[in-house]
Amino acid sequence: MKKIDKLIFLLLFALSAQSVWAEDVSFTASAPGAIPSGTPFQLVYTVNASSKDLRIPEIPDFDIVAGPFTSQSHSTQIVNGNMTSTTTIRYTYTLVAKKEGTFTIGAASIVVNKQKYQSNSVTIKVLPPDEEAPASQNSGSQQNIATQQLTADNLFVLPVVSRYKVREQEYTLVTYKIYSRVDLVDIQAPKFPDFKGFLVQEIDLPQQKRLSMENYKGKNYNTFILRQFLLYPQTSGTLKISPMTCDAVVRIRSQQQVRSFFDSFFDTYQDVKKSLSSAAVNIEVLPLPKPAPADFSGAVGKFTLSSNINKSSLSANESLTIQLKISGNGNMKMIKTPTIKFPADFEVYEPKVINDFTNTTSGVTGTKTIEYLAIPRHAGKFTIPAVTFSYFDVASQSYKTLSTSAYELNVEKGTSTAGGVVTNFTNQEQVRLLGSDIRYIAVNDFDIKPFSTFFVGTWRFWFWIWCPLLITLLLVVFFRKKAKENADIALMRNKHANKVARKRLKVAAKNLKLGNKEVFYDEVLKALWGYVSDKLAMPIAELNKENIAARLQSKEVTDAKIKEFIDLLNDCEFARYAPADDAKEMDNVYSRTMALITEMEQMIKK
């Protein structure tokens, strides 16, 4: 019976696992977004489970020159006793486009555990071929090679403007793009113009720059977006945007004279820096037409207006809230708060404004929510008039006026109290206490005690006379001791070594979050070298790995920690100039440095 129970349990477990795997199946298709005409490229289908019967759609615009090639990988992880197995299968096709244009390859299908799954479709833009072949790399001096590769046609920055002619307060999108036909390594010290005369809204871009291919003036370039700005002109006329500048780091191959048989098999490379500058841009700004509506306050774009009231019947001295919502696309941050004309008997408070805006390539979109709080002080029937909002519609090139509904209020007689508390403003802000101007005279009995003794001459009197003198003497002794310690420079460096190192590591942590690899490793190296210099009182001239190892041994630091310290220095010096930029590795280096300095601090103290 026990064996049968085990078999049933294993069978149920396998069925449940199969259902879980079926829910987690991922089947995706991937291909480059743009490719030059006539250039082979790969269409890859990836599935994360054992599969069969792959069926791809018809591809009339492409020729399949090879494939499918199948590759499979399997990995197993055990974390906290839980085993996770992952299987990845890739089906790779090599395609060549038949013509130029933008084409979509439909979804493929595959069978996993007797269930059919479909992939996503992919869109590919086929660019024209280059009008001329890439520049040949002729033999010559290293400087000549750099000059041939780093021409103005092979690497430049271009400001892409969505509209060169706009209305006042109408946005234009400026995108700074890098165009490259060389091995671009890094962009350094970008300096953007101040955009004088514009209200500037920057669009958030991902940290990792994604390359795409683009045909520009008959040549195909690898491009990526450096920065994007929404510009809202504040005045009419011709506004000039000055050039943007930056430094580009390019890796080129150094051609040297072949001196031995092995020289022909190995190439050497060097990084060359080139200064780039974009062209200046002129934006023609047209004034808004006149006359404008009386309530127009400068809103330009496309908007909607809505309102609601929380109650239409209430008692005197009871609060009510009216909410306005202005939604749309345009210069949302320049919209002024509309004014509601409440009746004269109403006590009105400052409106509460909530902005929920998003910067997109189509402009600033979102909602401006305004909450008005008012309190009627007398009974009666009142009318809150409609609110109007006028804006300039860029689509129709005309003014539009939006209006809300008027509200009729029935205010009944309320209970009047001298110290009544008004209800909260949207349940978040205490309004204020009313009718509390008069403070009444206390009528309770007083507790009166006879005064029969003098303070002068008591022990408390002498305590407070001598206590300041004693404290002064203690402070003099303490500060003399501190001054003596501060005069000992080596001692002060030793005491503050750990504190100084941790300050430098804080700077490294900030650059770790920003992804500044070189600055991060520089700060970690400064923390390591500076710590041993301060802690061991070693002058900078004597700082080297051999002297450090000897001094640490004399301080009874273990050989394992000394080796770990030297290895960490080597890893940082190598990673600072390595081409890879692995955030996990940088985080690992930071954690190792913090732990090592903490452990060495304890060892050296002993």
ROTOR-371617 format. One record per residue (C-alpha): residue number from 1; chain; x, y, z; residue in one letter. Coordinates in steps of 0.2 Angstrom, whole numbers, plus 5000, padded with zeros to 4 digits. Each point is the difference from the previous one (the first is absolute). Layout:
residues N
  resi  chain  east  north    up  resn
   NUM      A     X      Y     Z     a
...
end
This chain:
residues 606
  resi  chain  east  north    up  resn
     1      A  5000   5000  5000     m
     2      A  5014   5012  5004     k
     3      A  5008   4998  4983     k
     4      A  4983   5003  4992     i
     5      A  4998   5016  5010     d
     6      A  5017   5006  4995     k
     7      A  4996   4997  4981     l
     8      A  4984   5009  5002     i
     9      A  5009   5015  5008     f
    10      A  5013   5000  4987     l
    11      A  4987   5000  4986     l
    12      A  4990   5014  5008     l
    13      A  5017   5010  5002     f
    14      A  5005   4998  4982     a
    15      A  4982   5005  4994     l
    16      A  5001   5016  5011     s
    17      A  5017   5004  4995     a
    18      A  4995   4997  4981     q
    19      A  4986   5013  5003     s
    20      A  5011   5012  5008     v
    21      A  5013   4998  4986     w
    22      A  4986   5003  4987     a
    23      A  4995   5016  5008     e
    24      A  5018   5007  5000     d
    25      A  5004   4995  4982     v
    26      A  5008   5015  4990     s
    27      A  5001   5000  4981     f
    28      A  5008   5015  4992     t
    29      A  5006   5006  4983     a
    30      A  5015   5013  4999     s
    31      A  5008   5008  4985     a
    32      A  5009   5017  4997     p
    33      A  4989   5015  4998     g
    34      A  5009   5006  4985     a
    35      A  5013   4992  4987     i
    36      A  5007   5006  4984     p
    37      A  4994   4993  4984     s
    38      A  5009   4984  4995     g
    39      A  5007   4997  5017     t
    40      A  4997   4983  5008     p
    41      A  4992   5000  5017     f
    42      A  4993   4988  5013     q
    43      A  4983   4996  5005     l
    44      A  5000   4991  5017     v
    45      A  4985   4991  5008     y
    46      A  5003   4996  5019     t
    47      A  4990   4988  5011     v
    48      A  5004   4996  5018     n
    49      A  4994   4982  5000     a
    50      A  5001   4984  4990     s
    51      A  4990   5003  4984     s
    52      A  4996   4993  4983     k
    53      A  4991   5004  4984     d
    54      A  5007   5018  4997     l
    55      A  4990   5008  4986     r
    56      A  5005   5017  4993     i
    57      A  4989   5011  4990     p
    58      A  5002   5004  4982     e
    59      A  5014   5013  4997     i
    60      A  4997   5006  4982     p
    61      A  5011   5015  5002     d
    62      A  5016   4991  5005     f
    63      A  5010   4985  4994     d
    64      A  5005   4987  5013     i
    65      A  5018   4996  4996     v
    66      A  5004   4989  5014     a
    67      A  4991   4991  5015     g
    68      A  4992   4996  5011     p
    69      A  5015   4996  5011     f
    70      A  4996   4994  5017     t
    71      A  5009   5003  5016     s
    72      A  4996   4995  5017     q
    73      A  5006   5005  5018     s
    74      A  4995   4993  5017     h
    75      A  5004   5007  5017     s
    76      A  4995   4994  5018     t
    77      A  5000   5011  5015     q
    78      A  4998   4995  5018     i
    79      A  4995   5015  5012     v
    80      A  4995   4997  5018     n
    81      A  4997   4982  4996     g
    82      A  4989   5004  4985     n
    83      A  5005   4993  4983     m
    84      A  4997   5010  4985     t
    85      A  5003   4993  4982     s
    86      A  5000   5010  4984     t
    87      A  5000   4994  4983     t
    88      A  5003   5012  4985     t
    89      A  4998   4995  4982     i
    90      A  5004   5012  4986     r
    91      A  4995   4998  4981     y
    92      A  5011   5011  4989     t
    93      A  4996   5005  4982     y
    94      A  5011   5011  4989     t
    95      A  4990   5011  4989     l
    96      A  5004   5013  4986     v
    97      A  4987   5013  4995     a
    98      A  4994   5000  4982     k
    99      A  4996   5019  4999     k
   100      A  5001   5016  5011     e
   101      A  4986   5005  5011     g
   102      A  4992   4996  5017     t
   103      A  4993   4982  5002     f
   104      A  4992   4990  5013     t
   105      A  5003   4982  5003     i
   106      A  4985   4992  5008     g
   107      A  4999   4988  5016     a
   108      A  5007   4983  4999     a
   109      A  4993   4985  5010     s
   110      A  5007   4986  5010     i
   111      A  4994   4985  5011     v
   112      A  5005   4998  5018     v
   113      A  4993   4986  5010     n
   114      A  4986   4998  4987     k
   115      A  4995   5018  5001     q
   116      A  5002   5012  4986     k
   117      A  5009   5017  5003     y
   118      A  5002   5015  4989     q
   119      A  5015   5012  4999     s
   120      A  4999   5019  4998     n
   121      A  5002   5008  4983     s
   122      A  5015   5010  4995     v
   123      A  5002   5015  4989     t
   124      A  5016   5003  4990     i
   125      A  5004   5016  4990     k
   126      A  5011   4996  4985     v
   127      A  5011   5015  4996     l
   128      A  5008   5004  4983     p
   129      A  5018   4994  4998     p
   130      A  5014   5012  5002     d
   131      A  5004   5011  4985     e
   132      A  5018   4997  5002     e
   133      A  5010   4986  5009     a
   134      A  5008   5003  5017     p
   135      A  5017   5009  4999     a
   136      A  5014   4988  4998     s
   137      A  5013   4999  5013     q
   138      A  5016   5004  4991     n
   139      A  5017   4996  5008     s
   140      A  5008   5015  5008     g
   141      A  5004   5009  5016     s
   142      A  4989   4998  5015     q
   143      A  4995   5018  4999     q
   144      A  4995   4999  4981     n
   145      A  4989   4985  5005     i
   146      A  4991   5009  5013     a
   147      A  4997   5015  4988     t
   148      A  4993   4989  4987     q
   149      A  4988   4991  5012     q
   150      A  4994   5016  5010     l
   151      A  4994   5010  4986     t
   152      A  4985   5012  5001     a
   153      A  4990   4988  4990     d
   154      A  5003   4985  5011     n
   155      A  4997   5007  5017     l
   156      A  4989   5015  5004     f
   157      A  4986   5006  5011     v
   158      A  4984   5006  4993     l
   159      A  4986   5011  5007     p
   160      A  4983   4992  4994     v
   161      A  4986   5013  5002     v
   162      A  4982   4995  4998     s
   163      A  4994   5017  4995     r
   164      A  5009   5016  4995     y
   165      A  4985   5011  4999     k
   166      A  4988   5000  5016     v
   167      A  4989   5012  5009     r
   168      A  5004   5008  5016     e
   169      A  4999   4987  5014     q
   170      A  4998   4986  4988     e
   171      A  5013   4986  5002     y
   172      A  5014   4994  4988     t
   173      A  5010   4985  5004     l
   174      A  5019   5001  4998     v
   175      A  5009   4983  5000     t
   176      A  5019   4999  5000     y
   177      A  5006   4984  4991     k
   178      A  5017   4993  4997     i
   179      A  5003   4993  4983     y
   180      A  5015   4988  4999     s
   181      A  5009   4989  4987     r
   182      A  5015   4996  5011     v
   183      A  5002   4991  5016     d
   184      A  4993   5012  5013     l
   185      A  5005   4996  5018     v
   186      A  4994   5015  5010     d
   187      A  4992   5018  5000     i
   188      A  5008   5011  5013     q
   189      A  4997   5018  5006     a
   190      A  4984   5003  4991     p
   191      A  4995   5019  5001     k
   192      A  4983   5005  4995     f
   193      A  4994   5018  4996     p
   194      A  4991   5010  5012     d
   195      A  4984   5001  4989     f
   196      A  4998   5019  5003     k
   197      A  4982   5005  4997     g
   198      A  4993   4983  5003     f
   199      A  4992   4991  5014     l
   200      A  5009   4983  5000     v
   201      A  4993   4983  5005     q
   202      A  5012   4985  4998     e
   203      A  4994   4983  4995     i
   204      A  5006   4986  5011     d
   205      A  5010   4987  4989     l
   206      A  5007   4983  5006     p
   207      A  5017   4999  5007     q
   208      A  5006   4987  4987     q
   209      A  5001   5008  4983     k
   210      A  4992   4989  4986     r
   211      A  5008   5000  4983     l
   212      A  4990   5001  4985     s
   213      A  5004   5001  4981     m
   214      A  4995   5015  4990     e
   215      A  5003   5005  4982     n
   216      A  5006   5019  4999     y
   217      A  5005   5008  4984     k
   218      A  5003   4984  4991     g
   219      A  5010   4992  5014     k
   220      A  4995   4988  5014     n
   221      A  5005   5004  5018     y
   222      A  4998   4993  5017     n
   223      A  4991   5013  5010     t
   224      A  4994   5003  5017     f
   225      A  4991   5014  5009     i
   226      A  5011   5010  5012     l
   227      A  4986   5011  5007     r
   228      A  4983   5006  4996     q
   229      A  4992   5017  5005     f
   230      A  4982   5007  4999     l
   231      A  5002   5019  4997     l
   232      A  4986   5012  5003     y
   233      A  5004   5018  4993     p
   234      A  4995   5014  5011     q
   235      A  5002   5014  4988     t
   236      A  4997   5002  4981     s
   237      A  5013   5003  4987     g
   238      A  5015   4990  4995     t
   239      A  5008   4991  5014     l
   240      A  5017   4992  4998     k
   241      A  5006   4984  5008     i
   242      A  5019   5000  5002     s
   243      A  5010   4985  4995     p
   244      A  5002   4985  5012     m
   245      A  5018   4993  5003     t
   246      A  5007   4984  5006     c
   247      A  5016   4989  4999     d
   248      A  4999   4983  4991     a
   249      A  5012   4986  5004     v
   250      A  5003   4988  4985     v
   251      A  5009   4984  5000     r
   252      A  5011   4998  4984     i
   253      A  5012   4987  4995     r
   254      A  5018   5004  5000     s
   255      A  5009   4994  4984     q
   256      A  5018   4997  5004     q
   257      A  5015   4993  4989     q
   258      A  5000   4981  5001     v
   259      A  5016   4995  5008     r
   260      A  4997   4981  5003     s
   261      A  4989   4986  4995     f
   262      A  4989   5002  5015     f
   263      A  4997   5019  4997     d
   264      A  4988   4996  4986     s
   265      A  4988   4991  5011     f
   266      A  4998   5013  5014     f
   267      A  4993   5018  4998     d
   268      A  5002   5013  5013     t
   269      A  4987   5014  5003     y
   270      A  5000   5017  5008     q
   271      A  4987   5012  5006     d
   272      A  5000   5017  4991     v
   273      A  4990   5015  5006     k
   274      A  4990   5011  4988     k
   275      A  4991   5016  5003     s
   276      A  4982   5001  4993     l
   277      A  4989   5015  4998     s
   278      A  4982   5001  4993     s
   279      A  4994   5014  4989     a
   280      A  4990   5014  5007     a
   281      A  4981   5000  4997     v
   282      A  4988   5014  4997     n
   283      A  4982   4999  5005     i
   284      A  4987   5012  4993     e
   285      A  4987   5004  5013     v
   286      A  4984   5008  4995     l
   287      A  4990   5010  5012     p
   288      A  4983   4995  5006     l
   289      A  4986   5008  4990     p
   290      A  4990   5015  5007     k
   291      A  4988   5003  5008     p
   292      A  5001   4986  5013     a
   293      A  4985   4996  5011     p
   294      A  4999   5009  5016     a
   295      A  5004   4985  5011     d
   296      A  5014   4994  4989     f
   297      A  5016   4998  5011     s
   298      A  5012   4992  4988     g
   299      A  4995   4982  4998     a
   300      A  5005   4993  4983     v
   301      A  4996   4982  4995     g
   302      A  4985   4989  5001     k
   303      A  4990   4998  5016     f
   304      A  4984   4995  5009     t
   305      A  4992   5007  5015     l
   306      A  4989   4991  5013     s
   307      A  4993   5004  5018     s
   308      A  4991   4992  5014     n
   309      A  4993   5005  5017     i
   310      A  4999   4989  5015     n
   311      A  4983   5006  5006     k
   312      A  4986   5011  4995     s
   313      A  4991   5001  5016     s
   314      A  5009   5004  5017     l
   315      A  4998   5010  5016     s
   316      A  5008   5017  5004     a
   317      A  5018   4999  5006     n
   318      A  5002   4983  4991     e
   319      A  5013   4999  4987     s
   320      A  4998   4995  4982     l
   321      A  5013   4996  4986     t
   322      A  5000   5003  4982     i
   323      A  5012   4991  4989     q
   324      A  5006   5006  4982     l
   325      A  5010   4989  4988     k
   326      A  5010   5007  4985     i
   327      A  5007   4986  4990     s
   328      A  5008   4999  4983     g
   329      A  5017   5004  4991     n
   330      A  5009   5016  4999     g
   331      A  5009   5012  5012     n
   332      A  4992   4992  5015     m
   333      A  5012   5008  5012     k
   334      A  4995   5018  4995     m
   335      A  4982   4998  5003     i
   336      A  4994   5012  5013     k
   337      A  4987   4995  5013     t
   338      A  4982   5005  4995     p
   339      A  4990   5011  5012     t
   340      A  4983   4995  5007     i
   341      A  4989   5014  5005     k
   342      A  4992   4994  5016     f
   343      A  4986   5010  5008     p
   344      A  5005   5014  5012     a
   345      A  4994   4991  5016     d
   346      A  5012   4985  4996     f
   347      A  5017   4999  5009     e
   348      A  5012   4994  4986     v
   349      A  5017   4992  5003     y
   350      A  5015   4999  4988     e
   351      A  4997   4986  4987     p
   352      A  5010   4984  5001     k
   353      A  5009   4996  4983     v
   354      A  5006   4982  4995     i
   355      A  5010   4999  4984     n
   356      A  5002   4983  4992     d
   357      A  5011   5003  4984     f
   358      A  5010   4989  4989     t
   359      A  5013   5006  4987     n
   360      A  4998   4991  4984     t
   361      A  5006   5002  4982     t
   362      A  4983   5006  4996     s
   363      A  5001   5014  5013     g
   364      A  4995   5002  5019     v
   365      A  4985   4990  5003     t
   366      A  4990   4997  5016     g
   367      A  4987   5007  5012     t
   368      A  5000   5016  5011     k
   369      A  4988   4997  5015     t
   370      A  4994   5015  5010     i
   371      A  4990   4998  5016     e
   372      A  4990   5015  5007     y
   373      A  4994   5001  5018     l
   374      A  4987   5012  5006     a
   375      A  4988   5001  5015     i
   376      A  4983   5009  4999     p
   377      A  4997   5010  5016     r
   378      A  4982   5004  4998     h
   379      A  4984   4990  4994     a
   380      A  4992   5002  4983     g
   381      A  5001   4995  4982     k
   382      A  5016   5005  4991     f
   383      A  5006   4997  4982     t
   384      A  5019   4997  4996     i
   385      A  5002   5006  4982     p
   386      A  5008   4990  4987     a
   387      A  5019   5000  4997     v
   388      A  5007   5004  4983     t
   389      A  5017   4995  4993     f
   390      A  5007   5007  4984     s
   391      A  5015   4993  4990     y
   392      A  5007   5001  4983     f
   393      A  4997   4984  4990     d
   394      A  5016   4996  4989     v
   395      A  4990   4988  4989     a
   396      A  4987   5013  4994     s
   397      A  5011   5015  5003     q
   398      A  4986   5008  5010     s
   399      A  4995   5004  5017     y
   400      A  4988   4988  5009     k
   401      A  4990   5004  5016     t
   402      A  4995   4986  5012     l
   403      A  4987   5002  5014     s
   404      A  4994   4990  5015     t
   405      A  4982   4999  5006     s
   406      A  4993   5012  5014     a
   407      A  4996   4993  5016     y
   408      A  4984   5004  5011     e
   409      A  5003   4998  5019     l
   410      A  4987   4999  5013     n
   411      A  5007   5005  5017     v
   412      A  4990   4997  5015     e
   413      A  5002   5008  5017     k
   414      A  5013   4992  5010     g
   415      A  5004   4999  5019     t
   416      A  5011   5014  5005     s
   417      A  5013   4997  5014     t
   418      A  5014   5011  5006     a
   419      A  5014   4988  4997     g
   420      A  4994   4990  4985     g
   421      A  5013   4991  4990     v
   422      A  4998   5000  4981     v
   423      A  5001   4983  4991     t
   424      A  5017   4995  4992     n
   425      A  5005   5006  4983     f
   426      A  4999   4984  4990     t
   427      A  5003   4990  5016     n
   428      A  5019   5006  5000     q
   429      A  5001   5018  5006     e
   430      A  4993   5006  5016     q
   431      A  4991   5017  4996     v
   432      A  5000   5010  5016     r
   433      A  4991   5003  5016     l
   434      A  4986   5013  4999     l
   435      A  4993   5011  5014     g
   436      A  5014   4998  5012     s
   437      A  5005   5018  5002     d
   438      A  4995   5002  5018     i
   439      A  5009   4990  5014     r
   440      A  4990   4999  5016     y
   441      A  5007   5003  5017     i
   442      A  5005   4985  5010     a
   443      A  4988   4997  5015     v
   444      A  5009   4985  5009     n
   445      A  5008   5001  5017     d
   446      A  5019   5004  5001     f
   447      A  5012   4990  5010     d
   448      A  5010   5013  5010     i
   449      A  5015   4995  5010     k
   450      A  5009   5010  5013     p
   451      A  5018   5006  4996     f
   452      A  5011   4998  5016     s
   453      A  5018   4997  4995     t
   454      A  5013   5009  4990     f
   455      A  5010   4993  4986     f
   456      A  5016   5009  5004     v
   457      A  5012   4990  5011     g
   458      A  4992   4983  4997     t
   459      A  5009   4985  4992     w
   460      A  4991   5003  4984     r
   461      A  5007   5018  4999     f
   462      A  5018   4994  5002     w
   463      A  4997   4986  4987     f
   464      A  4995   5012  4987     w
   465      A  5015   5012  5004     i
   466      A  5013   4986  4999     w
   467      A  4992   4990  4986     c
   468      A  5005   5012  4986     p
   469      A  5018   5001  5006     l
   470      A  5002   4981  5000     l
   471      A  4992   4998  4983     i
   472      A  5012   5014  4994     t
   473      A  5016   4991  5007     l
   474      A  4994   4983  4992     l
   475      A  4998   5009  4983     l
   476      A  5017   5007  5001     v
   477      A  5008   4983  5003     v
   478      A  4990   4992  4986     f
   479      A  5004   5013  4987     f
   480      A  5018   5000  5005     r
   481      A  5001   4981  4997     k
   482      A  4991   5003  4983     k
   483      A  5012   5013  4995     a
   484      A  5015   4989  5004     k
   485      A  4992   4986  4990     e
   486      A  4997   5011  4985     n
   487      A  5018   5005  5000     a
   488      A  5005   4982  4997     d
   489      A  4996   4999  4982     i
   490      A  5003   4982  4998     a
   491      A  4989   4996  5015     l
   492      A  4986   5010  4992     m
   493      A  5002   4992  4983     r
   494      A  4999   4983  5008     n
   495      A  4984   5004  5010     k
   496      A  4991   5007  4985     h
   497      A  5006   4988  4987     a
   498      A  4984   4990  5001     n
   499      A  4989   5015  5000     k
   500      A  5009   5008  4985     v
   501      A  4999   4983  4990     a
   502      A  4981   4999  5003     r
   503      A  4997   5017  4994     k
   504      A  5009   4996  4983     r
   505      A  4990   4984  4999     l
   506      A  4984   5010  5002     k
   507      A  5005   5010  4984     v
   508      A  5004   4983  4992     a
   509      A  4982   4994  5004     a
   510      A  4992   5016  4992     k
   511      A  5010   4997  4984     n
   512      A  4995   4981  5001     l
   513      A  4982   5005  4999     k
   514      A  5003   5012  4986     l
   515      A  5010   4987  4990     g
   516      A  5016   5011  5000     n
   517      A  5013   4985  4999     k
   518      A  5016   5010  4999     e
   519      A  4996   5012  5014     v
   520      A  4993   4985  5010     f
   521      A  5017   4990  4999     y
   522      A  5010   5016  5003     d
   523      A  4991   5004  5016     e
   524      A  5002   4981  5006     v
   525      A  5019   5001  4996     l
   526      A  5001   5016  5010     k
   527      A  4991   4993  5014     a
   528      A  5012   4984  5001     l
   529      A  5016   5010  4997     w
   530      A  4995   5014  5012     g
   531      A  4995   4988  5014     y
   532      A  5017   4991  5000     v
   533      A  5009   5016  4999     s
   534      A  4991   5008  5014     d
   535      A  4999   4984  5011     k
   536      A  5018   4995  4998     l
   537      A  5007   5018  5000     a
   538      A  5008   4996  4983     m
   539      A  5006   5015  4989     p
   540      A  4993   5000  4982     i
   541      A  5018   4997  4993     a
   542      A  5000   4983  5009     e
   543      A  4983   4995  4995     l
   544      A  5002   4984  4990     n
   545      A  4993   4982  5001     k
   546      A  5016   4993  5007     e
   547      A  5002   5013  5014     n
   548      A  4982   4998  5004     i
   549      A  5001   4982  5002     a
   550      A  5015   5001  5011     a
   551      A  4992   5013  5012     r
   552      A  4984   4991  5001     l
   553      A  5009   4984  5005     q
   554      A  5009   5010  5014     s
   555      A  4983   5005  5006     k
   556      A  4995   4982  5001     e
   557      A  4988   5000  4986     v
   558      A  4997   4983  4993     t
   559      A  5008   4994  4984     d
   560      A  4982   4997  4993     a
   561      A  4994   5018  5003     k
   562      A  5016   5007  4993     i
   563      A  4998   4989  4984     k
   564      A  4982   5006  4999     e
   565      A  5005   5018  5001     f
   566      A  5013   4998  4986     i
   567      A  4988   4991  4989     d
   568      A  4987   5013  5003     l
   569      A  5012   5014  4995     l
   570      A  5004   4990  4984     n
   571      A  4982   4997  4996     d
   572      A  4996   5018  5001     c
   573      A  5015   5006  4990     e
   574      A  4995   4987  4986     f
   575      A  4981   5004  5000     a
   576      A  5003   5019  4999     r
   577      A  5007   4998  4982     y
   578      A  4990   4984  4995     a
   579      A  4987   5003  4986     p
   580      A  4987   4990  5010     a
   581      A  4988   5009  5011     d
   582      A  4992   4987  5012     d
   583      A  4989   5008  5013     a
   584      A  5000   4984  5010     k
   585      A  5019   4999  5000     e
   586      A  5001   5018  5006     m
   587      A  4988   4996  5014     d
   588      A  5011   4985  5005     n
   589      A  5015   5011  5000     v
   590      A  4992   5012  5011     y
   591      A  4994   4987  5013     s
   592      A  5017   4992  5000     r
   593      A  5008   5017  5004     t
   594      A  4988   5004  5014     m
   595      A  5002   4983  5008     a
   596      A  5019   5000  4998     l
   597      A  5003   5017  5008     i
   598      A  4989   4995  5015     t
   599      A  5009   4984  5003     e
   600      A  5017   5008  4998     m
   601      A  4995   5014  5012     e
   602      A  4996   4987  5014     q
   603      A  5017   4991  4996     m
   604      A  5011   5015  5001     i
   605      A  4991   5006  5016     k
   606      A  5005   4984  5008     k
end
